[in-house]
Amino acid sequence: MEVNTLANIKSAIKRAELNVKRNEKNSAQKSAMRSAVKAFEANPTEELFRAASSSIDKAKSKGLIHANKASRDKARLAAKLG
């Protein structure tokens, strides 16, 4: 993978490559979380609630979203459920 960077030092180039990989992985996980939430909002069922809640918890545990945001999002989903 070729990263377009100004770095000349080998370790800095490696770090930039790792950052690109990490950013792609994080954005994919956030996208999956958003998709799960949208699926639940379109058809609020218990099964989709569990899937959305799980994806929110995973994003929280990885540090992609703040714990308070995760709690707030899950509370809003629970309110729509019942």
Stockholm file with secondary structure:
# STOCKHOLM 1.0

chainA/1-82         MEVNTLANIKSAIKRAELNVKRNEKNSAQKSAMRSAVKAFEANPTEELFRAASSSIDKAKSKGLIHANKASRDKARLAAKLG
#=GR chainA/1-82 SS CCCCCCCCSHHHHHHHHHHHHHHHHHHHHHHHHHHHHHHHHHSCCHHHHHHHHHHHHHHHHTTSSCHHHHHHHHHHHHHHHC
#=GC SS_cons        CCCCCCCCSHHHHHHHHHHHHHHHHHHHHHHHHHHHHHHHHHSCCHHHHHHHHHHHHHHHHTTSSCHHHHHHHHHHHHHHHC
//
